[in-house]
Amino acid sequence: VFWIHAVLHFVFVRSLVPILGSVKHDHSQDRYEKTAARFPANYFNANPVHCLRSVFLHDDYSPPCIFHVPGKEHVLECNEKLGLHFKCGVPCVKDATPSSSGGCGSPRQQRVWSDRTDHRQTPQIIRMLSKHF
């Protein structure tokens, strides 16, 4: 019984799965920079360790990586050296469409990066970790 099951399973996997599982994917021709300019969260600013490293270890990157918090997209700044290409409503990359993200806020709410820390915009975990450095 085991061998019959094993043979039927093998035949099923080798013949039916490729037929049923084949999906045609359309590959985008856009570069990362153009796509990242449209979406606020990416690998770099959703990773708190990357943001902390850009603040404390890499002094030559200005502005540093700002941790992405949903609803606080107006705080994010562009920095192409760090892979950050999103700025609320303003394309950082040539030929990119402006962001139409809902949580960008008004121009009054947008702030420019400075060395002075606004603790209301900084997540608690980053404030806690920054005290140790």
PLY file of the C-alpha trace (Angstrom):
ply
format ascii 1.0
element vertex 133
property float x
property float y
property float z
element edge 132
property int vertex1
property int vertex2
end_header
0.00 0.00 0.00
2.87 2.35 0.82
4.56 1.82 -2.56
1.31 2.35 -4.46
0.76 5.59 -2.57
4.37 6.69 -3.16
4.16 6.00 -6.93
0.81 7.80 -7.27
2.13 10.73 -5.27
5.24 10.95 -7.46
3.16 10.83 -10.67
0.81 13.49 -9.30
3.63 15.83 -8.29
5.56 15.41 -11.55
2.59 15.80 -13.90
-0.27 17.80 -12.39
1.51 20.34 -10.20
3.46 22.00 -13.08
0.26 22.26 -15.11
-1.88 23.66 -12.29
0.84 25.78 -10.73
2.05 27.63 -13.79
1.33 31.35 -13.52
2.52 33.90 -16.00
4.25 36.85 -14.29
4.68 40.21 -15.91
8.08 41.59 -15.02
8.23 45.29 -14.37
10.75 47.36 -16.27
10.83 50.06 -13.56
13.96 50.51 -11.51
13.94 50.25 -7.71
14.37 53.99 -7.26
11.26 54.81 -9.27
9.13 52.23 -7.47
10.46 53.13 -4.01
9.53 56.77 -4.61
5.85 55.78 -4.67
5.72 53.69 -1.46
6.67 55.04 1.98
7.75 51.75 3.63
10.70 49.79 2.31
13.34 47.40 3.60
15.55 50.21 4.84
13.17 52.44 6.80
11.06 49.58 8.18
14.18 48.09 9.79
14.94 49.86 13.09
18.50 48.51 13.17
19.25 50.07 9.78
17.84 53.40 11.00
19.91 53.31 14.19
23.07 52.44 12.24
22.53 55.39 9.92
22.28 57.70 12.95
25.09 56.40 15.17
27.58 54.63 12.89
27.39 56.48 9.58
27.81 60.16 10.34
28.35 61.10 6.69
24.75 60.24 5.73
22.57 63.29 6.12
19.66 63.06 6.64
19.82 59.72 8.42
17.22 57.00 7.93
13.97 57.80 9.72
12.01 54.81 10.99
8.71 54.38 9.11
5.60 54.59 11.27
2.26 54.25 9.46
0.53 57.61 9.51
3.79 59.56 9.88
4.84 59.52 6.22
5.29 63.30 6.22
8.39 62.85 8.42
10.32 60.68 5.92
13.18 62.26 4.01
15.02 61.27 0.84
18.56 59.95 0.96
19.67 58.05 -2.12
22.86 56.78 -0.45
20.70 54.90 2.09
18.13 53.65 -0.43
15.44 56.10 0.71
13.58 57.57 -2.24
10.21 58.54 -0.73
9.22 62.02 0.31
5.56 62.75 0.89
4.00 64.18 -2.25
7.35 65.09 -3.81
9.18 62.71 -6.14
12.83 62.31 -5.14
13.64 60.48 -8.36
13.38 61.86 -11.87
10.38 60.54 -13.82
8.67 59.21 -10.69
5.05 60.00 -10.04
4.33 61.87 -6.82
3.04 59.87 -3.89
-0.68 59.87 -3.39
-0.47 58.30 0.05
-3.34 59.33 2.28
-1.39 60.01 5.48
0.99 62.67 4.19
-0.55 65.62 5.95
-0.49 69.24 4.96
2.68 71.16 4.09
2.49 72.76 7.57
2.90 69.28 9.11
5.93 68.39 6.99
9.15 68.96 8.86
12.68 69.31 7.63
15.31 67.09 9.25
17.45 68.81 11.84
19.82 67.65 14.53
17.24 68.52 17.15
15.17 65.46 17.97
11.39 65.68 18.04
10.55 62.91 20.52
6.91 62.82 19.47
7.97 61.56 16.03
10.49 58.98 17.29
9.25 55.51 18.22
9.80 54.56 21.85
12.16 51.65 21.06
14.57 53.93 19.20
14.53 56.49 22.02
15.23 53.71 24.52
18.12 52.29 22.49
19.64 55.70 21.76
20.12 56.36 25.50
22.66 53.52 25.61
24.96 54.98 22.94
0 1
1 2
2 3
3 4
4 5
5 6
6 7
7 8
8 9
9 10
10 11
11 12
12 13
13 14
14 15
15 16
16 17
17 18
18 19
19 20
20 21
21 22
22 23
23 24
24 25
25 26
26 27
27 28
28 29
29 30
30 31
31 32
32 33
33 34
34 35
35 36
36 37
37 38
38 39
39 40
40 41
41 42
42 43
43 44
44 45
45 46
46 47
47 48
48 49
49 50
50 51
51 52
52 53
53 54
54 55
55 56
56 57
57 58
58 59
59 60
60 61
61 62
62 63
63 64
64 65
65 66
66 67
67 68
68 69
69 70
70 71
71 72
72 73
73 74
74 75
75 76
76 77
77 78
78 79
79 80
80 81
81 82
82 83
83 84
84 85
85 86
86 87
87 88
88 89
89 90
90 91
91 92
92 93
93 94
94 95
95 96
96 97
97 98
98 99
99 100
100 101
101 102
102 103
103 104
104 105
105 106
106 107
107 108
108 109
109 110
110 111
111 112
112 113
113 114
114 115
115 116
116 117
117 118
118 119
119 120
120 121
121 122
122 123
123 124
124 125
125 126
126 127
127 128
128 129
129 130
130 131
131 132
